[in-house]
Structures are given as C-alpha cells and as structure tokens.
Amino acid sequence: MIANEQTLQEEYDNYIIRHRILSNRERRNVIARYAFFVAARDIYTTLQIARVSKKNHATVIHAWRNHETNMRFDRMYLSYYNESLEIISQIKKDQEIDESKEMTLRKQNAELLERLQNVREELQETRNELYIVQGELNAMNKDELCT
C-alpha cells in the first residue's frame, strides 16, 4: 500500500493544533508527537513521518523504541496513542477504498482495451472481406465491359 504523505501532513497538522502541541522538548509535547509517530508507522515510512513532522528519521525510530516504556508508564501517552491509532486507521480505510476504486477502474480499463482490440480485429477482417468483394465486382465489371 502506498500511503499518501499529504494526507498524513493534514492529519498531523490537525492533531498538533487540536492538542496545542509545540515544537519544544516539554514532556507533554514530546509524548504527544511520539504517540503519533508510532501510530503512523503502521502505514508510513520513518522518512515520510520525519518529513511531515519536520524531525529527523532517527527521532521517529527513537519514538518507536521507547513505545513500550511510554505505554507502560505514561497515561497521557496511551491517550495520545489511542487517538493517533484512530486517525491512522481512518487514513488506512480511506486509502483502501481509494485503492479498491482504482483497482475497479484498472479492471474496467483492461476490459475496454480488450474489447477495443477485438473491434479492431473485426474491422480488419471486414475490410479484408470488403476488398475481396470489391475485387470480384471489379472483375465482373471488366467481364461485362468486354462482352
């Protein structure tokens, strides 16, 4: 599945605004960002998450490594993480719908191309028959003119 980075950017921006997360190192802000990073890791690469959050990919990896500890000892982290999971699952669901639509369109396109090829072949056969009939008519006209 190819995840849309623009969608992640929009959702991350909304998440940041909704929770008033600043780009400083205050614990509340860090764990809120980390929770989103870890949840997003389900369908996005570390580089995509880093670009969206304007952080280094190592920061995303660090968030991933500290996930279990944060889950165990920080209630706020768990709250942020659950909300982030809902956001990412909605993105995933939307992408699956888009992919199924795309697959349907690709299938229809392949069927139409096959029909087009069949029509072209039939047209070529009809032209060949027409040329044969035209040749026979020309031969008959010549015979009539000669007699």
C-alpha atoms as an extended CHARMM CRD file, in Angstrom:
* protein
*
       147  EXT
         1         1  MET       CA              0.0000000000        0.0000000000        0.0000000000  PROA      1               0.0000000000
         2         2  ILE       CA              1.3820000000        3.3590000000       -0.9580000000  PROA      2               0.0000000000
         3         3  ALA       CA              0.4970000000        5.8550000000        1.6990000000  PROA      3               0.0000000000
         4         4  ASN       CA             -0.2880000000        9.4440000000        0.7480000000  PROA      4               0.0000000000
         5         5  GLU       CA              2.1080000000       11.7720000000        2.5660000000  PROA      5               0.0000000000
         6         6  GLN       CA             -0.1320000000       14.7870000000        2.0080000000  PROA      6               0.0000000000
         7         7  THR       CA             -2.9390000000       13.0990000000        3.9280000000  PROA      7               0.0000000000
         8         8  LEU       CA             -0.5630000000       12.4060000000        6.7890000000  PROA      8               0.0000000000
         9         9  GLN       CA              0.5490000000       16.0440000000        6.7590000000  PROA      9               0.0000000000
        10        10  GLU       CA             -3.0330000000       17.2720000000        7.0230000000  PROA      10              0.0000000000
        11        11  GLU       CA             -3.8820000000       14.8750000000        9.8370000000  PROA      11              0.0000000000
        12        12  TYR       CA             -0.6660000000       15.6490000000       11.7150000000  PROA      12              0.0000000000
        13        13  ASP       CA             -1.3030000000       19.3980000000       11.4480000000  PROA      13              0.0000000000
        14        14  ASN       CA             -4.8520000000       18.9260000000       12.7700000000  PROA      14              0.0000000000
        15        15  TYR       CA             -3.5430000000       16.7530000000       15.5980000000  PROA      15              0.0000000000
        16        16  ILE       CA             -0.9230000000       19.3650000000       16.5570000000  PROA      16              0.0000000000
        17        17  ILE       CA             -3.4790000000       22.1760000000       16.5460000000  PROA      17              0.0000000000
        18        18  ARG       CA             -6.1420000000       20.1830000000       18.4140000000  PROA      18              0.0000000000
        19        19  HSD       CA             -3.7310000000       19.3240000000       21.2430000000  PROA      19              0.0000000000
        20        20  ARG       CA             -1.7800000000       22.5830000000       21.1410000000  PROA      20              0.0000000000
        21        21  ILE       CA              1.4890000000       20.7160000000       20.7160000000  PROA      21              0.0000000000
        22        22  LEU       CA              4.5320000000       22.9370000000       20.4960000000  PROA      22              0.0000000000
        23        23  SER       CA              7.8610000000       22.0200000000       18.9170000000  PROA      23              0.0000000000
        24        24  ASN       CA              9.7320000000       22.2870000000       22.2330000000  PROA      24              0.0000000000
        25        25  ARG       CA             11.0170000000       19.4550000000       24.4500000000  PROA      25              0.0000000000
        26        26  GLU       CA              8.3870000000       19.6730000000       27.1150000000  PROA      26              0.0000000000
        27        27  ARG       CA              7.4100000000       16.1040000000       28.0540000000  PROA      27              0.0000000000
        28        28  ARG       CA              3.7370000000       16.5190000000       27.1580000000  PROA      28              0.0000000000
        29        29  ASN       CA              4.6380000000       17.7420000000       23.6580000000  PROA      29              0.0000000000
        30        30  VAL       CA              7.2480000000       15.0270000000       23.1150000000  PROA      30              0.0000000000
        31        31  ILE       CA              4.9950000000       12.1430000000       24.0850000000  PROA      31              0.0000000000
        32        32  ALA       CA              2.1330000000       13.5120000000       22.0020000000  PROA      32              0.0000000000
        33        33  ARG       CA              4.3780000000       13.6370000000       18.9360000000  PROA      33              0.0000000000
        34        34  TYR       CA              5.8810000000       10.2160000000       19.7040000000  PROA      34              0.0000000000
        35        35  ALA       CA              2.4340000000        8.6390000000       20.0160000000  PROA      35              0.0000000000
        36        36  PHE       CA              1.5010000000        9.9560000000       16.5850000000  PROA      36              0.0000000000
        37        37  PHE       CA              4.8200000000        8.7950000000       15.0890000000  PROA      37              0.0000000000
        38        38  VAL       CA              4.3960000000        5.2610000000       16.3910000000  PROA      38              0.0000000000
        39        39  ALA       CA              0.7880000000        5.0010000000       15.2320000000  PROA      39              0.0000000000
        40        40  ALA       CA              1.6680000000        6.3820000000       11.8000000000  PROA      40              0.0000000000
        41        41  ARG       CA              4.4750000000        3.8410000000       11.4710000000  PROA      41              0.0000000000
        42        42  ASP       CA              1.8200000000        1.2490000000       10.6250000000  PROA      42              0.0000000000
        43        43  ILE       CA              1.4000000000        2.5720000000        7.0700000000  PROA      43              0.0000000000
        44        44  TYR       CA              4.1020000000        5.2430000000        6.6310000000  PROA      44              0.0000000000
        45        45  THR       CA              7.8740000000        5.0420000000        6.4930000000  PROA      45              0.0000000000
        46        46  THR       CA             10.1000000000        6.7280000000        9.0500000000  PROA      46              0.0000000000
        47        47  LEU       CA             11.2340000000        9.1620000000        6.3730000000  PROA      47              0.0000000000
        48        48  GLN       CA              7.6820000000       10.1590000000        5.4870000000  PROA      48              0.0000000000
        49        49  ILE       CA              6.8020000000       10.7050000000        9.1420000000  PROA      49              0.0000000000
        50        50  ALA       CA             10.0140000000       12.6860000000        9.6770000000  PROA      50              0.0000000000
        51        51  ARG       CA              9.3010000000       14.9480000000        6.6910000000  PROA      51              0.0000000000
        52        52  VAL       CA              5.7560000000       15.6130000000        7.8370000000  PROA      52              0.0000000000
        53        53  SER       CA              6.7800000000       16.3680000000       11.4200000000  PROA      53              0.0000000000
        54        54  LYS       CA              9.9010000000       18.3050000000       10.3870000000  PROA      54              0.0000000000
        55        55  LYS       CA             12.0210000000       15.9730000000       12.5200000000  PROA      55              0.0000000000
        56        56  ASN       CA             14.8590000000       13.6010000000       11.8050000000  PROA      56              0.0000000000
        57        57  HSD       CA             14.0210000000        9.9820000000       10.9410000000  PROA      57              0.0000000000
        58        58  ALA       CA             16.1080000000        8.9550000000       13.9510000000  PROA      58              0.0000000000
        59        59  THR       CA             13.5930000000       10.7630000000       16.1530000000  PROA      59              0.0000000000
        60        60  VAL       CA             10.8440000000        8.5830000000       14.6980000000  PROA      60              0.0000000000
        61        61  ILE       CA             12.9340000000        5.4710000000       15.3500000000  PROA      61              0.0000000000
        62        62  HSD       CA             13.6030000000        6.6630000000       18.9180000000  PROA      62              0.0000000000
        63        63  ALA       CA              9.8610000000        7.0970000000       19.4340000000  PROA      63              0.0000000000
        64        64  TRP       CA              9.3050000000        3.5580000000       18.1790000000  PROA      64              0.0000000000
        65        65  ARG       CA             11.9510000000        2.1200000000       20.5130000000  PROA      65              0.0000000000
        66        66  ASN       CA             10.5010000000        3.8860000000       23.5460000000  PROA      66              0.0000000000
        67        67  HSD       CA              6.9190000000        2.9470000000       22.7490000000  PROA      67              0.0000000000
        68        68  GLU       CA              6.6180000000        0.0460000000       25.2130000000  PROA      68              0.0000000000
        69        69  THR       CA              8.0580000000        2.0760000000       28.0740000000  PROA      69              0.0000000000
        70        70  ASN       CA              5.8070000000        5.0200000000       27.3380000000  PROA      70              0.0000000000
        71        71  MET       CA              2.7760000000        2.7200000000       27.1460000000  PROA      71              0.0000000000
        72        72  ARG       CA              3.6220000000        1.1700000000       30.4900000000  PROA      72              0.0000000000
        73        73  PHE       CA              4.3820000000        4.2950000000       32.4930000000  PROA      73              0.0000000000
        74        74  ASP       CA              2.5680000000        7.2550000000       30.9560000000  PROA      74              0.0000000000
        75        75  ARG       CA             -1.2330000000        7.5210000000       30.8640000000  PROA      75              0.0000000000
        76        76  MET       CA             -1.1770000000       10.6100000000       28.6680000000  PROA      76              0.0000000000
        77        77  TYR       CA              0.9210000000        8.7430000000       26.1110000000  PROA      77              0.0000000000
        78        78  LEU       CA             -1.6680000000        5.9790000000       25.9950000000  PROA      78              0.0000000000
        79        79  SER       CA             -4.4230000000        8.5310000000       25.4170000000  PROA      79              0.0000000000
        80        80  TYR       CA             -2.4910000000       10.2300000000       22.6070000000  PROA      80              0.0000000000
        81        81  TYR       CA             -1.5670000000        6.8740000000       21.1120000000  PROA      81              0.0000000000
        82        82  ASN       CA             -5.1620000000        5.6180000000       21.0250000000  PROA      82              0.0000000000
        83        83  GLU       CA             -6.3190000000        8.8010000000       19.3440000000  PROA      83              0.0000000000
        84        84  SER       CA             -3.4780000000        8.5660000000       16.8370000000  PROA      84              0.0000000000
        85        85  LEU       CA             -4.3880000000        4.9610000000       16.0710000000  PROA      85              0.0000000000
        86        86  GLU       CA             -7.9250000000        6.0530000000       15.2390000000  PROA      86              0.0000000000
        87        87  ILE       CA             -6.6000000000        8.7530000000       12.9000000000  PROA      87              0.0000000000
        88        88  ILE       CA             -4.2630000000        6.3110000000       11.1410000000  PROA      88              0.0000000000
        89        89  SER       CA             -6.9180000000        3.6040000000       10.8690000000  PROA      89              0.0000000000
        90        90  GLN       CA             -9.2520000000        6.1280000000        9.2030000000  PROA      90              0.0000000000
        91        91  ILE       CA             -6.4850000000        7.0760000000        6.7540000000  PROA      91              0.0000000000
        92        92  LYS       CA             -5.9030000000        3.3840000000        6.0870000000  PROA      92              0.0000000000
        93        93  LYS       CA             -9.6050000000        2.7520000000        5.4980000000  PROA      93              0.0000000000
        94        94  ASP       CA             -9.8340000000        5.7340000000        3.1230000000  PROA      94              0.0000000000
        95        95  GLN       CA             -6.7980000000        4.5070000000        1.1970000000  PROA      95              0.0000000000
        96        96  GLU       CA             -8.2430000000        1.0130000000        0.9010000000  PROA      96              0.0000000000
        97        97  ILE       CA            -11.4330000000        2.4980000000       -0.5300000000  PROA      97              0.0000000000
        98        98  ASP       CA             -9.3850000000        4.5800000000       -2.9730000000  PROA      98              0.0000000000
        99        99  GLU       CA             -7.3080000000        1.5340000000       -3.9130000000  PROA      99              0.0000000000
       100       100  SER       CA            -10.3910000000       -0.6060000000       -4.4730000000  PROA      100             0.0000000000
       101       101  LYS       CA            -11.8360000000        2.1400000000       -6.6980000000  PROA      101             0.0000000000
       102       102  GLU       CA             -8.5320000000        2.3120000000       -8.5470000000  PROA      102             0.0000000000
       103       103  MET       CA             -8.4550000000       -1.4730000000       -8.9760000000  PROA      103             0.0000000000
       104       104  THR       CA            -12.0350000000       -1.4140000000      -10.2810000000  PROA      104             0.0000000000
       105       105  LEU       CA            -11.1090000000        1.2880000000      -12.7810000000  PROA      105             0.0000000000
       106       106  ARG       CA             -7.9950000000       -0.6250000000      -13.8500000000  PROA      106             0.0000000000
       107       107  LYS       CA            -10.0620000000       -3.7640000000      -14.3880000000  PROA      107             0.0000000000
       108       108  GLN       CA            -12.6510000000       -1.8400000000      -16.4140000000  PROA      108             0.0000000000
       109       109  ASN       CA             -9.8510000000       -0.2300000000      -18.4140000000  PROA      109             0.0000000000
       110       110  ALA       CA             -8.3480000000       -3.6420000000      -19.2130000000  PROA      110             0.0000000000
       111       111  GLU       CA            -11.7640000000       -4.9530000000      -20.2950000000  PROA      111             0.0000000000
       112       112  LEU       CA            -12.3070000000       -1.9240000000      -22.5250000000  PROA      112             0.0000000000
       113       113  LEU       CA             -8.8630000000       -2.3270000000      -24.0760000000  PROA      113             0.0000000000
       114       114  GLU       CA             -9.6580000000       -5.9660000000      -24.8060000000  PROA      114             0.0000000000
       115       115  ARG       CA            -12.9900000000       -5.0020000000      -26.4030000000  PROA      115             0.0000000000
       116       116  LEU       CA            -11.2230000000       -2.3110000000      -28.4450000000  PROA      116             0.0000000000
       117       117  GLN       CA             -8.6900000000       -4.8700000000      -29.6820000000  PROA      117             0.0000000000
       118       118  ASN       CA            -11.4940000000       -7.2540000000      -30.6480000000  PROA      118             0.0000000000
       119       119  VAL       CA            -13.3510000000       -4.4910000000      -32.5330000000  PROA      119             0.0000000000
       120       120  ARG       CA            -10.1360000000       -3.5760000000      -34.3820000000  PROA      120             0.0000000000
       121       121  GLU       CA             -9.6360000000       -7.2080000000      -35.4080000000  PROA      121             0.0000000000
       122       122  GLU       CA            -13.2460000000       -7.4700000000      -36.5970000000  PROA      122             0.0000000000
       123       123  LEU       CA            -12.8450000000       -4.2230000000      -38.5260000000  PROA      123             0.0000000000
       124       124  GLN       CA             -9.6930000000       -5.5420000000      -40.1950000000  PROA      124             0.0000000000
       125       125  GLU       CA            -11.4990000000       -8.7850000000      -41.1600000000  PROA      125             0.0000000000
       126       126  THR       CA            -14.4340000000       -6.7740000000      -42.5430000000  PROA      126             0.0000000000
       127       127  ARG       CA            -12.0450000000       -4.6020000000      -44.5720000000  PROA      127             0.0000000000
       128       128  ASN       CA            -10.3500000000       -7.6900000000      -45.9930000000  PROA      128             0.0000000000
       129       129  GLU       CA            -13.7160000000       -9.1580000000      -46.9770000000  PROA      129             0.0000000000
       130       130  LEU       CA            -14.6980000000       -5.8110000000      -48.4820000000  PROA      130             0.0000000000
       131       131  TYR       CA            -11.5070000000       -5.7210000000      -50.5700000000  PROA      131             0.0000000000
       132       132  ILE       CA            -12.2100000000       -9.2550000000      -51.8130000000  PROA      132             0.0000000000
       133       133  VAL       CA            -15.7970000000       -8.3750000000      -52.7350000000  PROA      133             0.0000000000
       134       134  GLN       CA            -14.5960000000       -5.1300000000      -54.3530000000  PROA      134             0.0000000000
       135       135  GLY       CA            -12.0780000000       -7.1090000000      -56.3830000000  PROA      135             0.0000000000
       136       136  GLU       CA            -14.7500000000       -9.5540000000      -57.5070000000  PROA      136             0.0000000000
       137       137  LEU       CA            -17.0520000000       -6.6690000000      -58.5080000000  PROA      137             0.0000000000
       138       138  ASN       CA            -14.2650000000       -5.0410000000      -60.4870000000  PROA      138             0.0000000000
       139       139  ALA       CA            -13.5780000000       -8.3590000000      -62.2280000000  PROA      139             0.0000000000
       140       140  MET       CA            -17.2820000000       -8.7510000000      -63.0520000000  PROA      140             0.0000000000
       141       141  ASN       CA            -17.4670000000       -5.2030000000      -64.4190000000  PROA      141             0.0000000000
       142       142  LYS       CA            -14.4760000000       -5.8610000000      -66.6570000000  PROA      142             0.0000000000
       143       143  ASP       CA            -16.0990000000       -9.0760000000      -67.9260000000  PROA      143             0.0000000000
       144       144  GLU       CA            -19.3380000000       -7.2260000000      -68.6770000000  PROA      144             0.0000000000
       145       145  LEU       CA            -17.4820000000       -4.4710000000      -70.4880000000  PROA      145             0.0000000000
       146       146  CYS       CA            -15.6150000000       -6.9870000000      -72.5850000000  PROA      146             0.0000000000
       147       147  THR       CA            -18.7240000000       -8.8100000000      -73.7870000000  PROA      147             0.0000000000
